[in-house]
């Protein structure tokens, strides 16, 4: 019955990796847009760059949180496997 309640560790690890890749792709996209806008010297471009930098900061915080959560989950899982091997 427990196999229906708890997802397998491989699924959880794959899920974390996919989420990390999605956040990294979004950060990369923000960097690309910032690079394009830096060529323009208009007020609107500066405002857009500021907004994109703020978005990028939020994404970096989400990535940091995700990595922290992943570390805690993996440590907990490893401790469980050591204490309850079966």
N, CA, C and O atoms as a Maestro MAE file, in Angstrom:
{
 s_m_m2io_version
 :::
 2.0.0
}

f_m_ct {
 s_m_title
 :::
 protein
 m_atom[344] {
  # First column is atom index #
  i_m_mmod_type
  r_m_x_coord
  r_m_y_coord
  r_m_z_coord
  i_m_residue_number
  s_m_chain_name
  s_m_pdb_residue_name
  s_m_pdb_atom_name
  i_m_atomic_number
  :::
  1 25 0.818 -1.195 0.000 1 A "UNK " " N  " 7
  2 3 0.000 0.000 0.000 1 A "UNK " " CA " 6
  3 2 0.861 1.258 0.000 1 A "UNK " " C  " 6
  4 15 0.458 2.281 -0.553 1 A "UNK " " O  " 8
  5 25 2.033 1.195 0.609 2 A "UNK " " N  " 7
  6 3 2.909 2.364 0.697 2 A "UNK " " CA " 6
  7 2 3.376 2.816 -0.681 2 A "UNK " " C  " 6
  8 15 3.624 4.006 -0.876 2 A "UNK " " O  " 8
  9 25 3.504 1.904 -1.643 3 A "UNK " " N  " 7
  10 3 3.956 2.298 -2.978 3 A "UNK " " CA " 6
  11 2 2.961 3.239 -3.651 3 A "UNK " " C  " 6
  12 15 3.332 3.972 -4.568 3 A "UNK " " O  " 8
  13 25 1.702 3.231 -3.209 4 A "UNK " " N  " 7
  14 3 0.708 4.133 -3.782 4 A "UNK " " CA " 6
  15 2 0.747 5.508 -3.119 4 A "UNK " " C  " 6
  16 15 0.274 6.489 -3.692 4 A "UNK " " O  " 8
  17 25 1.296 5.576 -1.944 5 A "UNK " " N  " 7
  18 3 1.325 6.825 -1.185 5 A "UNK " " CA " 6
  19 2 2.574 7.635 -1.504 5 A "UNK " " C  " 6
  20 15 2.493 8.845 -1.719 5 A "UNK " " O  " 8
  21 25 3.715 6.981 -1.535 6 A "UNK " " N  " 7
  22 3 4.989 7.673 -1.688 6 A "UNK " " CA " 6
  23 2 5.555 7.438 -3.090 6 A "UNK " " C  " 6
  24 15 5.716 6.290 -3.503 6 A "UNK " " O  " 8
  25 25 5.860 8.517 -3.828 7 A "UNK " " N  " 7
  26 3 6.444 8.323 -5.154 7 A "UNK " " CA " 6
  27 2 7.855 7.734 -5.045 7 A "UNK " " C  " 6
  28 15 8.548 7.966 -4.054 7 A "UNK " " O  " 8
  29 25 8.275 6.984 -6.044 8 A "UNK " " N  " 7
  30 3 9.619 6.406 -5.987 8 A "UNK " " CA " 6
  31 2 10.681 7.503 -6.020 8 A "UNK " " C  " 6
  32 15 10.449 8.572 -6.585 8 A "UNK " " O  " 8
  33 25 11.841 7.247 -5.420 9 A "UNK " " N  " 7
  34 3 12.898 8.269 -5.362 9 A "UNK " " CA " 6
  35 2 13.340 8.743 -6.744 9 A "UNK " " C  " 6
  36 15 13.681 9.913 -6.918 9 A "UNK " " O  " 8
  37 25 13.336 7.845 -7.725 10 A "UNK " " N  " 7
  38 3 13.757 8.235 -9.070 10 A "UNK " " CA " 6
  39 2 12.821 9.301 -9.644 10 A "UNK " " C  " 6
  40 15 13.266 10.232 -10.315 10 A "UNK " " O  " 8
  41 25 11.530 9.157 -9.375 11 A "UNK " " N  " 7
  42 3 10.551 10.130 -9.856 11 A "UNK " " CA " 6
  43 2 10.798 11.490 -9.216 11 A "UNK " " C  " 6
  44 15 10.772 12.520 -9.890 11 A "UNK " " O  " 8
  45 25 11.039 11.481 -7.909 12 A "UNK " " N  " 7
  46 3 11.264 12.734 -7.202 12 A "UNK " " CA " 6
  47 2 12.523 13.420 -7.716 12 A "UNK " " C  " 6
  48 15 12.531 14.633 -7.928 12 A "UNK " " O  " 8
  49 25 13.583 12.647 -7.917 13 A "UNK " " N  " 7
  50 3 14.833 13.228 -8.418 13 A "UNK " " CA " 6
  51 2 14.643 13.790 -9.823 13 A "UNK " " C  " 6
  52 15 15.132 14.875 -10.136 13 A "UNK " " O  " 8
  53 25 13.929 13.043 -10.667 14 A "UNK " " N  " 7
  54 3 13.661 13.522 -12.033 14 A "UNK " " CA " 6
  55 2 12.820 14.800 -11.997 14 A "UNK " " C  " 6
  56 15 13.052 15.720 -12.781 14 A "UNK " " O  " 8
  57 25 11.859 14.853 -11.100 15 A "UNK " " N  " 7
  58 3 11.008 16.032 -10.958 15 A "UNK " " CA " 6
  59 2 11.839 17.245 -10.548 15 A "UNK " " C  " 6
  60 15 11.662 18.331 -11.100 15 A "UNK " " O  " 8
  61 25 12.745 17.069 -9.581 16 A "UNK " " N  " 7
  62 3 13.611 18.174 -9.156 16 A "UNK " " CA " 6
  63 2 14.484 18.653 -10.316 16 A "UNK " " C  " 6
  64 15 14.642 19.856 -10.528 16 A "UNK " " O  " 8
  65 25 15.045 17.708 -11.060 17 A "UNK " " N  " 7
  66 3 15.917 18.072 -12.181 17 A "UNK " " CA " 6
  67 2 15.140 18.861 -13.228 17 A "UNK " " C  " 6
  68 15 15.626 19.871 -13.736 17 A "UNK " " O  " 8
  69 25 13.938 18.401 -13.549 18 A "UNK " " N  " 7
  70 3 13.111 19.119 -14.541 18 A "UNK " " CA " 6
  71 2 12.770 20.527 -14.068 18 A "UNK " " C  " 6
  72 15 12.795 21.474 -14.854 18 A "UNK " " O  " 8
  73 25 12.455 20.661 -12.804 19 A "UNK " " N  " 7
  74 3 12.127 21.989 -12.269 19 A "UNK " " CA " 6
  75 2 13.349 22.899 -12.291 19 A "UNK " " C  " 6
  76 15 13.238 24.079 -12.626 19 A "UNK " " O  " 8
  77 25 14.512 22.361 -11.938 20 A "UNK " " N  " 7
  78 3 15.744 23.152 -11.981 20 A "UNK " " CA " 6
  79 2 16.039 23.598 -13.409 20 A "UNK " " C  " 6
  80 15 16.388 24.755 -13.641 20 A "UNK " " O  " 8
  81 25 15.899 22.683 -14.365 21 A "UNK " " N  " 7
  82 3 16.172 23.029 -15.761 21 A "UNK " " CA " 6
  83 2 15.214 24.104 -16.258 21 A "UNK " " C  " 6
  84 15 15.613 24.996 -17.007 21 A "UNK " " O  " 8
  85 25 13.957 24.023 -15.846 22 A "UNK " " N  " 7
  86 3 12.981 25.032 -16.263 22 A "UNK " " CA " 6
  87 2 13.342 26.405 -15.712 22 A "UNK " " C  " 6
  88 15 13.259 27.404 -16.426 22 A "UNK " " O  " 8
  89 25 13.742 26.456 -14.451 23 A "UNK " " N  " 7
  90 3 14.128 27.736 -13.852 23 A "UNK " " CA " 6
  91 2 15.394 28.271 -14.509 23 A "UNK " " C  " 6
  92 15 15.487 29.465 -14.795 23 A "UNK " " O  " 8
  93 25 16.371 27.395 -14.752 24 A "UNK " " N  " 7
  94 3 17.604 27.833 -15.416 24 A "UNK " " CA " 6
  95 2 17.333 28.344 -16.822 24 A "UNK " " C  " 6
  96 15 17.957 29.308 -17.263 24 A "UNK " " O  " 8
  97 25 16.404 27.704 -17.530 25 A "UNK " " N  " 7
  98 3 16.047 28.158 -18.875 25 A "UNK " " CA " 6
  99 2 15.396 29.543 -18.812 25 A "UNK " " C  " 6
  100 15 15.671 30.396 -19.655 25 A "UNK " " O  " 8
  101 25 14.543 29.764 -17.826 26 A "UNK " " N  " 7
  102 3 13.900 31.073 -17.678 26 A "UNK " " CA " 6
  103 2 14.934 32.150 -17.344 26 A "UNK " " C  " 6
  104 15 14.845 33.271 -17.845 26 A "UNK " " O  " 8
  105 25 15.907 31.817 -16.505 27 A "UNK " " N  " 7
  106 3 16.972 32.771 -16.171 27 A "UNK " " CA " 6
  107 2 17.781 33.103 -17.421 27 A "UNK " " C  " 6
  108 15 18.113 34.264 -17.664 27 A "UNK " " O  " 8
  109 25 18.092 32.090 -18.203 28 A "UNK " " N  " 7
  110 3 18.844 32.296 -19.443 28 A "UNK " " CA " 6
  111 2 18.065 33.187 -20.417 28 A "UNK " " C  " 6
  112 15 18.639 34.045 -21.088 28 A "UNK " " O  " 8
  113 25 16.763 32.968 -20.479 29 A "UNK " " N  " 7
  114 3 15.928 33.794 -21.353 29 A "UNK " " CA " 6
  115 2 15.941 35.255 -20.895 29 A "UNK " " C  " 6
  116 15 16.016 36.169 -21.717 29 A "UNK " " O  " 8
  117 25 15.870 35.464 -19.593 30 A "UNK " " N  " 7
  118 3 15.938 36.841 -19.063 30 A "UNK " " CA " 6
  119 2 17.276 37.480 -19.434 30 A "UNK " " C  " 6
  120 15 17.321 38.642 -19.836 30 A "UNK " " O  " 8
  121 25 18.368 36.718 -19.297 31 A "UNK " " N  " 7
  122 3 19.694 37.236 -19.656 31 A "UNK " " CA " 6
  123 2 19.753 37.637 -21.132 31 A "UNK " " C  " 6
  124 15 20.324 38.671 -21.479 31 A "UNK " " O  " 8
  125 25 19.159 36.814 -21.992 32 A "UNK " " N  " 7
  126 3 19.155 37.117 -23.422 32 A "UNK " " CA " 6
  127 2 18.404 38.407 -23.707 32 A "UNK " " C  " 6
  128 15 18.863 39.248 -24.480 32 A "UNK " " O  " 8
  129 25 17.234 38.557 -23.071 33 A "UNK " " N  " 7
  130 3 16.455 39.776 -23.275 33 A "UNK " " CA " 6
  131 2 17.200 41.002 -22.752 33 A "UNK " " C  " 6
  132 15 17.179 42.066 -23.370 33 A "UNK " " O  " 8
  133 25 17.852 40.839 -21.616 34 A "UNK " " N  " 7
  134 3 18.619 41.954 -21.050 34 A "UNK " " CA " 6
  135 2 19.732 42.367 -22.004 34 A "UNK " " C  " 6
  136 15 19.953 43.557 -22.231 34 A "UNK " " O  " 8
  137 25 20.434 41.380 -22.563 35 A "UNK " " N  " 7
  138 3 21.531 41.684 -23.497 35 A "UNK " " CA " 6
  139 2 21.015 42.440 -24.720 35 A "UNK " " C  " 6
  140 15 21.669 43.369 -25.194 35 A "UNK " " O  " 8
  141 25 19.863 42.054 -25.226 36 A "UNK " " N  " 7
  142 3 19.294 42.759 -26.386 36 A "UNK " " CA " 6
  143 2 18.887 44.192 -26.031 36 A "UNK " " C  " 6
  144 15 19.089 45.119 -26.815 36 A "UNK " " O  " 8
  145 25 18.318 44.352 -24.851 37 A "UNK " " N  " 7
  146 3 17.843 45.678 -24.450 37 A "UNK " " CA " 6
  147 2 18.977 46.625 -24.091 37 A "UNK " " C  " 6
  148 15 18.831 47.842 -24.203 37 A "UNK " " O  " 8
  149 25 20.102 46.077 -23.663 38 A "UNK " " N  " 7
  150 3 21.220 46.940 -23.296 38 A "UNK " " CA " 6
  151 2 21.769 47.714 -24.487 38 A "UNK " " C  " 6
  152 15 22.407 48.751 -24.310 38 A "UNK " " O  " 8
  153 25 21.530 47.228 -25.684 39 A "UNK " " N  " 7
  154 3 21.964 47.941 -26.882 39 A "UNK " " CA " 6
  155 2 21.128 49.205 -27.096 39 A "UNK " " C  " 6
  156 15 21.615 50.198 -27.637 39 A "UNK " " O  " 8
  157 25 19.882 49.155 -26.671 40 A "UNK " " N  " 7
  158 3 19.009 50.328 -26.796 40 A "UNK " " CA " 6
  159 2 19.239 51.243 -25.599 40 A "UNK " " C  " 6
  160 15 19.374 50.775 -24.468 40 A "UNK " " O  " 8
  161 25 19.281 52.511 -25.846 41 A "UNK " " N  " 7
  162 3 19.569 53.476 -24.769 41 A "UNK " " CA " 6
  163 2 18.327 54.279 -24.381 41 A "UNK " " C  " 6
  164 15 18.444 55.415 -23.922 41 A "UNK " " O  " 8
  165 25 17.152 53.704 -24.559 42 A "UNK " " N  " 7
  166 3 15.932 54.436 -24.253 42 A "UNK " " CA " 6
  167 2 15.516 54.221 -22.804 42 A "UNK " " C  " 6
  168 15 15.980 53.296 -22.137 42 A "UNK " " O  " 8
  169 25 14.641 55.086 -22.338 43 A "UNK " " N  " 7
  170 3 14.112 54.983 -20.975 43 A "UNK " " CA " 6
  171 2 13.313 53.693 -20.814 43 A "UNK " " C  " 6
  172 15 13.406 53.020 -19.787 43 A "UNK " " O  " 8
  173 25 12.536 53.359 -21.827 44 A "UNK " " N  " 7
  174 3 11.735 52.131 -21.782 44 A "UNK " " CA " 6
  175 2 12.635 50.906 -21.679 44 A "UNK " " C  " 6
  176 15 12.327 49.964 -20.948 44 A "UNK " " O  " 8
  177 25 13.741 50.919 -22.407 45 A "UNK " " N  " 7
  178 3 14.678 49.795 -22.354 45 A "UNK " " CA " 6
  179 2 15.259 49.657 -20.947 45 A "UNK " " C  " 6
  180 15 15.390 48.548 -20.429 45 A "UNK " " O  " 8
  181 25 15.606 50.786 -20.334 46 A "UNK " " N  " 7
  182 3 16.149 50.736 -18.963 46 A "UNK " " CA " 6
  183 2 15.110 50.199 -17.980 46 A "UNK " " C  " 6
  184 15 15.435 49.416 -17.088 46 A "UNK " " O  " 8
  185 25 13.859 50.628 -18.153 47 A "UNK " " N  " 7
  186 3 12.786 50.122 -17.290 47 A "UNK " " CA " 6
  187 2 12.599 48.614 -17.483 47 A "UNK " " C  " 6
  188 15 12.428 47.867 -16.520 47 A "UNK " " O  " 8
  189 25 12.634 48.190 -18.734 48 A "UNK " " N  " 7
  190 3 12.496 46.764 -19.026 48 A "UNK " " CA " 6
  191 2 13.663 45.962 -18.455 48 A "UNK " " C  " 6
  192 15 13.468 44.860 -17.943 48 A "UNK " " O  " 8
  193 25 14.870 46.512 -18.542 49 A "UNK " " N  " 7
  194 3 16.045 45.833 -17.986 49 A "UNK " " CA " 6
  195 2 15.901 45.691 -16.478 49 A "UNK " " C  " 6
  196 15 16.218 44.642 -15.918 49 A "UNK " " O  " 8
  197 25 15.430 46.732 -15.826 50 A "UNK " " N  " 7
  198 3 15.235 46.682 -14.378 50 A "UNK " " CA " 6
  199 2 14.199 45.618 -14.011 50 A "UNK " " C  " 6
  200 15 14.395 44.848 -13.071 50 A "UNK " " O  " 8
  201 25 13.103 45.582 -14.758 51 A "UNK " " N  " 7
  202 3 12.055 44.586 -14.512 51 A "UNK " " CA " 6
  203 2 12.588 43.175 -14.728 51 A "UNK " " C  " 6
  204 15 12.318 42.276 -13.931 51 A "UNK " " O  " 8
  205 25 13.347 42.982 -15.808 52 A "UNK " " N  " 7
  206 3 13.909 41.662 -16.099 52 A "UNK " " CA " 6
  207 2 14.927 41.242 -15.036 52 A "UNK " " C  " 6
  208 15 14.990 40.072 -14.658 52 A "UNK " " O  " 8
  209 25 15.722 42.204 -14.556 53 A "UNK " " N  " 7
  210 3 16.668 41.882 -13.480 53 A "UNK " " CA " 6
  211 2 15.938 41.472 -12.200 53 A "UNK " " C  " 6
  212 15 16.381 40.565 -11.496 53 A "UNK " " O  " 8
  213 25 14.820 42.138 -11.899 54 A "UNK " " N  " 7
  214 3 14.015 41.759 -10.739 54 A "UNK " " CA " 6
  215 2 13.431 40.357 -10.916 54 A "UNK " " C  " 6
  216 15 13.433 39.550 -9.988 54 A "UNK " " O  " 8
  217 25 12.934 40.084 -12.114 55 A "UNK " " N  " 7
  218 3 12.412 38.743 -12.412 55 A "UNK " " CA " 6
  219 2 13.509 37.693 -12.254 55 A "UNK " " C  " 6
  220 15 13.280 36.612 -11.712 55 A "UNK " " O  " 8
  221 25 14.698 38.032 -12.737 56 A "UNK " " N  " 7
  222 3 15.826 37.113 -12.663 56 A "UNK " " CA " 6
  223 2 16.216 36.854 -11.204 56 A "UNK " " C  " 6
  224 15 16.547 35.724 -10.843 56 A "UNK " " O  " 8
  225 25 16.179 37.880 -10.378 57 A "UNK " " N  " 7
  226 3 16.479 37.706 -8.951 57 A "UNK " " CA " 6
  227 2 15.474 36.765 -8.296 57 A "UNK " " C  " 6
  228 15 15.846 35.894 -7.509 57 A "UNK " " O  " 8
  229 25 14.197 36.950 -8.627 58 A "UNK " " N  " 7
  230 3 13.164 36.065 -8.068 58 A "UNK " " CA " 6
  231 2 13.389 34.620 -8.513 58 A "UNK " " C  " 6
  232 15 13.236 33.692 -7.719 58 A "UNK " " O  " 8
  233 25 13.752 34.432 -9.779 59 A "UNK " " N  " 7
  234 3 14.015 33.080 -10.272 59 A "UNK " " CA " 6
  235 2 15.234 32.469 -9.575 59 A "UNK " " C  " 6
  236 15 15.231 31.280 -9.257 59 A "UNK " " O  " 8
  237 25 16.260 33.264 -9.340 60 A "UNK " " N  " 7
  238 3 17.433 32.764 -8.626 60 A "UNK " " CA " 6
  239 2 17.078 32.346 -7.202 60 A "UNK " " C  " 6
  240 15 17.593 31.346 -6.701 60 A "UNK " " O  " 8
  241 25 16.207 33.102 -6.555 61 A "UNK " " N  " 7
  242 3 15.755 32.725 -5.212 61 A "UNK " " CA " 6
  243 2 14.949 31.433 -5.254 61 A "UNK " " C  " 6
  244 15 15.108 30.572 -4.388 61 A "UNK " " O  " 8
  245 25 14.078 31.291 -6.267 62 A "UNK " " N  " 7
  246 3 13.311 30.045 -6.410 62 A "UNK " " CA " 6
  247 2 14.239 28.858 -6.624 62 A "UNK " " C  " 6
  248 15 14.022 27.782 -6.067 62 A "UNK " " O  " 8
  249 25 15.277 29.059 -7.434 63 A "UNK " " N  " 7
  250 3 16.244 27.985 -7.686 63 A "UNK " " CA " 6
  251 2 16.978 27.624 -6.397 63 A "UNK " " C  " 6
  252 15 17.169 26.445 -6.096 63 A "UNK " " O  " 8
  253 25 17.381 28.624 -5.649 64 A "UNK " " N  " 7
  254 3 18.069 28.384 -4.377 64 A "UNK " " CA " 6
  255 2 17.154 27.616 -3.423 64 A "UNK " " C  " 6
  256 15 17.589 26.658 -2.784 64 A "UNK " " O  " 8
  257 25 15.902 28.026 -3.324 65 A "UNK " " N  " 7
  258 3 14.940 27.330 -2.464 65 A "UNK " " CA " 6
  259 2 14.732 25.885 -2.918 65 A "UNK " " C  " 6
  260 15 14.683 24.968 -2.098 65 A "UNK " " O  " 8
  261 25 14.613 25.694 -4.215 66 A "UNK " " N  " 7
  262 3 14.403 24.357 -4.751 66 A "UNK " " CA " 6
  263 2 15.580 23.444 -4.426 66 A "UNK " " C  " 6
  264 15 15.390 22.291 -4.039 66 A "UNK " " O  " 8
  265 25 16.785 23.959 -4.583 67 A "UNK " " N  " 7
  266 3 17.978 23.164 -4.277 67 A "UNK " " CA " 6
  267 2 18.033 22.846 -2.785 67 A "UNK " " C  " 6
  268 15 18.416 21.740 -2.402 67 A "UNK " " O  " 8
  269 25 17.656 23.799 -1.943 68 A "UNK " " N  " 7
  270 3 17.628 23.558 -0.497 68 A "UNK " " CA " 6
  271 2 16.616 22.476 -0.148 68 A "UNK " " C  " 6
  272 15 16.905 21.572 0.636 68 A "UNK " " O  " 8
  273 25 15.440 22.574 -0.732 69 A "UNK " " N  " 7
  274 3 14.398 21.574 -0.476 69 A "UNK " " CA " 6
  275 2 14.856 20.204 -0.958 69 A "UNK " " C  " 6
  276 15 14.659 19.199 -0.274 69 A "UNK " " O  " 8
  277 25 15.467 20.167 -2.133 70 A "UNK " " N  " 7
  278 3 15.951 18.900 -2.671 70 A "UNK " " CA " 6
  279 2 16.987 18.282 -1.738 70 A "UNK " " C  " 6
  280 15 16.968 17.074 -1.500 70 A "UNK " " O  " 8
  281 25 17.884 19.100 -1.212 71 A "UNK " " N  " 7
  282 3 18.899 18.596 -0.296 71 A "UNK " " CA " 6
  283 2 18.266 17.998 0.952 71 A "UNK " " C  " 6
  284 15 18.666 16.925 1.406 71 A "UNK " " O  " 8
  285 25 17.282 18.690 1.503 72 A "UNK " " N  " 7
  286 3 16.609 18.206 2.707 72 A "UNK " " CA " 6
  287 2 15.878 16.897 2.417 72 A "UNK " " C  " 6
  288 15 15.943 15.957 3.208 72 A "UNK " " O  " 8
  289 25 15.189 16.841 1.289 73 A "UNK " " N  " 7
  290 3 14.454 15.619 0.931 73 A "UNK " " CA " 6
  291 2 15.412 14.452 0.752 73 A "UNK " " C  " 6
  292 15 15.152 13.353 1.242 73 A "UNK " " O  " 8
  293 25 16.509 14.680 0.059 74 A "UNK " " N  " 7
  294 3 17.472 13.603 -0.180 74 A "UNK " " CA " 6
  295 2 18.125 13.147 1.123 74 A "UNK " " C  " 6
  296 15 18.318 11.948 1.326 74 A "UNK " " O  " 8
  297 25 18.469 14.086 2.010 75 A "UNK " " N  " 7
  298 3 19.047 13.709 3.300 75 A "UNK " " CA " 6
  299 2 18.060 12.905 4.134 75 A "UNK " " C  " 6
  300 15 18.433 11.916 4.765 75 A "UNK " " O  " 8
  301 25 16.804 13.330 4.136 76 A "UNK " " N  " 7
  302 3 15.768 12.618 4.874 76 A "UNK " " CA " 6
  303 2 15.582 11.219 4.313 76 A "UNK " " C  " 6
  304 15 15.462 10.244 5.054 76 A "UNK " " O  " 8
  305 25 15.561 11.142 3.000 77 A "UNK " " N  " 7
  306 3 15.389 9.853 2.334 77 A "UNK " " CA " 6
  307 2 16.558 8.922 2.645 77 A "UNK " " C  " 6
  308 15 16.353 7.740 2.918 77 A "UNK " " O  " 8
  309 25 17.775 9.447 2.605 78 A "UNK " " N  " 7
  310 3 18.949 8.633 2.916 78 A "UNK " " CA " 6
  311 2 18.933 8.174 4.370 78 A "UNK " " C  " 6
  312 15 19.280 7.031 4.665 78 A "UNK " " O  " 8
  313 25 18.532 9.061 5.277 79 A "UNK " " N  " 7
  314 3 18.457 8.691 6.694 79 A "UNK " " CA " 6
  315 2 17.426 7.593 6.894 79 A "UNK " " C  " 6
  316 15 17.658 6.662 7.665 79 A "UNK " " O  " 8
  317 25 16.294 7.688 6.212 80 A "UNK " " N  " 7
  318 3 15.265 6.652 6.299 80 A "UNK " " CA " 6
  319 2 15.785 5.317 5.794 80 A "UNK " " C  " 6
  320 15 15.538 4.269 6.390 80 A "UNK " " O  " 8
  321 25 16.514 5.375 4.675 81 A "UNK " " N  " 7
  322 3 17.049 4.136 4.095 81 A "UNK " " CA " 6
  323 2 18.066 3.482 5.025 81 A "UNK " " C  " 6
  324 15 18.167 2.257 5.078 81 A "UNK " " O  " 8
  325 25 18.820 4.300 5.759 82 A "UNK " " N  " 7
  326 3 19.815 3.751 6.679 82 A "UNK " " CA " 6
  327 2 19.104 3.153 7.915 82 A "UNK " " C  " 6
  328 15 19.443 2.059 8.366 82 A "UNK " " O  " 8
  329 25 18.126 3.883 8.443 83 A "UNK " " N  " 7
  330 3 17.443 3.424 9.652 83 A "UNK " " CA " 6
  331 2 16.447 2.301 9.373 83 A "UNK " " C  " 6
  332 15 16.295 1.383 10.179 83 A "UNK " " O  " 8
  333 25 15.775 2.380 8.232 84 A "UNK " " N  " 7
  334 3 14.755 1.394 7.867 84 A "UNK " " CA " 6
  335 2 15.083 0.818 6.479 84 A "UNK " " C  " 6
  336 15 14.437 1.180 5.495 84 A "UNK " " O  " 8
  337 25 16.064 -0.058 6.394 85 A "UNK " " N  " 7
  338 3 16.491 -0.522 5.074 85 A "UNK " " CA " 6
  339 2 15.435 -1.331 4.326 85 A "UNK " " C  " 6
  340 15 15.545 -1.506 3.112 85 A "UNK " " O  " 8
  341 25 14.415 -1.825 5.025 86 A "UNK " " N  " 7
  342 3 13.404 -2.663 4.338 86 A "UNK " " CA " 6
  343 2 12.071 -2.022 4.342 86 A "UNK " " C  " 6
  344 15 11.114 -2.585 3.811 86 A "UNK " " O  " 8
  :::
 }
 m_bond[343] {
  # First column is bond index #
  i_m_from
  i_m_to
  i_m_order
  :::
  1 1 2 1
  2 2 3 1
  3 3 4 2
  4 3 5 1
  5 5 6 1
  6 6 7 1
  7 7 8 2
  8 7 9 1
  9 9 10 1
  10 10 11 1
  11 11 12 2
  12 11 13 1
  13 13 14 1
  14 14 15 1
  15 15 16 2
  16 15 17 1
  17 17 18 1
  18 18 19 1
  19 19 20 2
  20 19 21 1
  21 21 22 1
  22 22 23 1
  23 23 24 2
  24 23 25 1
  25 25 26 1
  26 26 27 1
  27 27 28 2
  28 27 29 1
  29 29 30 1
  30 30 31 1
  31 31 32 2
  32 31 33 1
  33 33 34 1
  34 34 35 1
  35 35 36 2
  36 35 37 1
  37 37 38 1
  38 38 39 1
  39 39 40 2
  40 39 41 1
  41 41 42 1
  42 42 43 1
  43 43 44 2
  44 43 45 1
  45 45 46 1
  46 46 47 1
  47 47 48 2
  48 47 49 1
  49 49 50 1
  50 50 51 1
  51 51 52 2
  52 51 53 1
  53 53 54 1
  54 54 55 1
  55 55 56 2
  56 55 57 1
  57 57 58 1
  58 58 59 1
  59 59 60 2
  60 59 61 1
  61 61 62 1
  62 62 63 1
  63 63 64 2
  64 63 65 1
  65 65 66 1
  66 66 67 1
  67 67 68 2
  68 67 69 1
  69 69 70 1
  70 70 71 1
  71 71 72 2
  72 71 73 1
  73 73 74 1
  74 74 75 1
  75 75 76 2
  76 75 77 1
  77 77 78 1
  78 78 79 1
  79 79 80 2
  80 79 81 1
  81 81 82 1
  82 82 83 1
  83 83 84 2
  84 83 85 1
  85 85 86 1
  86 86 87 1
  87 87 88 2
  88 87 89 1
  89 89 90 1
  90 90 91 1
  91 91 92 2
  92 91 93 1
  93 93 94 1
  94 94 95 1
  95 95 96 2
  96 95 97 1
  97 97 98 1
  98 98 99 1
  99 99 100 2
  100 99 101 1
  101 101 102 1
  102 102 103 1
  103 103 104 2
  104 103 105 1
  105 105 106 1
  106 106 107 1
  107 107 108 2
  108 107 109 1
  109 109 110 1
  110 110 111 1
  111 111 112 2
  112 111 113 1
  113 113 114 1
  114 114 115 1
  115 115 116 2
  116 115 117 1
  117 117 118 1
  118 118 119 1
  119 119 120 2
  120 119 121 1
  121 121 122 1
  122 122 123 1
  123 123 124 2
  124 123 125 1
  125 125 126 1
  126 126 127 1
  127 127 128 2
  128 127 129 1
  129 129 130 1
  130 130 131 1
  131 131 132 2
  132 131 133 1
  133 133 134 1
  134 134 135 1
  135 135 136 2
  136 135 137 1
  137 137 138 1
  138 138 139 1
  139 139 140 2
  140 139 141 1
  141 141 142 1
  142 142 143 1
  143 143 144 2
  144 143 145 1
  145 145 146 1
  146 146 147 1
  147 147 148 2
  148 147 149 1
  149 149 150 1
  150 150 151 1
  151 151 152 2
  152 151 153 1
  153 153 154 1
  154 154 155 1
  155 155 156 2
  156 155 157 1
  157 157 158 1
  158 158 159 1
  159 159 160 2
  160 159 161 1
  161 161 162 1
  162 162 163 1
  163 163 164 2
  164 163 165 1
  165 165 166 1
  166 166 167 1
  167 167 168 2
  168 167 169 1
  169 169 170 1
  170 170 171 1
  171 171 172 2
  172 171 173 1
  173 173 174 1
  174 174 175 1
  175 175 176 2
  176 175 177 1
  177 177 178 1
  178 178 179 1
  179 179 180 2
  180 179 181 1
  181 181 182 1
  182 182 183 1
  183 183 184 2
  184 183 185 1
  185 185 186 1
  186 186 187 1
  187 187 188 2
  188 187 189 1
  189 189 190 1
  190 190 191 1
  191 191 192 2
  192 191 193 1
  193 193 194 1
  194 194 195 1
  195 195 196 2
  196 195 197 1
  197 197 198 1
  198 198 199 1
  199 199 200 2
  200 199 201 1
  201 201 202 1
  202 202 203 1
  203 203 204 2
  204 203 205 1
  205 205 206 1
  206 206 207 1
  207 207 208 2
  208 207 209 1
  209 209 210 1
  210 210 211 1
  211 211 212 2
  212 211 213 1
  213 213 214 1
  214 214 215 1
  215 215 216 2
  216 215 217 1
  217 217 218 1
  218 218 219 1
  219 219 220 2
  220 219 221 1
  221 221 222 1
  222 222 223 1
  223 223 224 2
  224 223 225 1
  225 225 226 1
  226 226 227 1
  227 227 228 2
  228 227 229 1
  229 229 230 1
  230 230 231 1
  231 231 232 2
  232 231 233 1
  233 233 234 1
  234 234 235 1
  235 235 236 2
  236 235 237 1
  237 237 238 1
  238 238 239 1
  239 239 240 2
  240 239 241 1
  241 241 242 1
  242 242 243 1
  243 243 244 2
  244 243 245 1
  245 245 246 1
  246 246 247 1
  247 247 248 2
  248 247 249 1
  249 249 250 1
  250 250 251 1
  251 251 252 2
  252 251 253 1
  253 253 254 1
  254 254 255 1
  255 255 256 2
  256 255 257 1
  257 257 258 1
  258 258 259 1
  259 259 260 2
  260 259 261 1
  261 261 262 1
  262 262 263 1
  263 263 264 2
  264 263 265 1
  265 265 266 1
  266 266 267 1
  267 267 268 2
  268 267 269 1
  269 269 270 1
  270 270 271 1
  271 271 272 2
  272 271 273 1
  273 273 274 1
  274 274 275 1
  275 275 276 2
  276 275 277 1
  277 277 278 1
  278 278 279 1
  279 279 280 2
  280 279 281 1
  281 281 282 1
  282 282 283 1
  283 283 284 2
  284 283 285 1
  285 285 286 1
  286 286 287 1
  287 287 288 2
  288 287 289 1
  289 289 290 1
  290 290 291 1
  291 291 292 2
  292 291 293 1
  293 293 294 1
  294 294 295 1
  295 295 296 2
  296 295 297 1
  297 297 298 1
  298 298 299 1
  299 299 300 2
  300 299 301 1
  301 301 302 1
  302 302 303 1
  303 303 304 2
  304 303 305 1
  305 305 306 1
  306 306 307 1
  307 307 308 2
  308 307 309 1
  309 309 310 1
  310 310 311 1
  311 311 312 2
  312 311 313 1
  313 313 314 1
  314 314 315 1
  315 315 316 2
  316 315 317 1
  317 317 318 1
  318 318 319 1
  319 319 320 2
  320 319 321 1
  321 321 322 1
  322 322 323 1
  323 323 324 2
  324 323 325 1
  325 325 326 1
  326 326 327 1
  327 327 328 2
  328 327 329 1
  329 329 330 1
  330 330 331 1
  331 331 332 2
  332 331 333 1
  333 333 334 1
  334 334 335 1
  335 335 336 2
  336 335 337 1
  337 337 338 1
  338 338 339 1
  339 339 340 2
  340 339 341 1
  341 341 342 1
  342 342 343 1
  343 343 344 2
  :::
 }
}
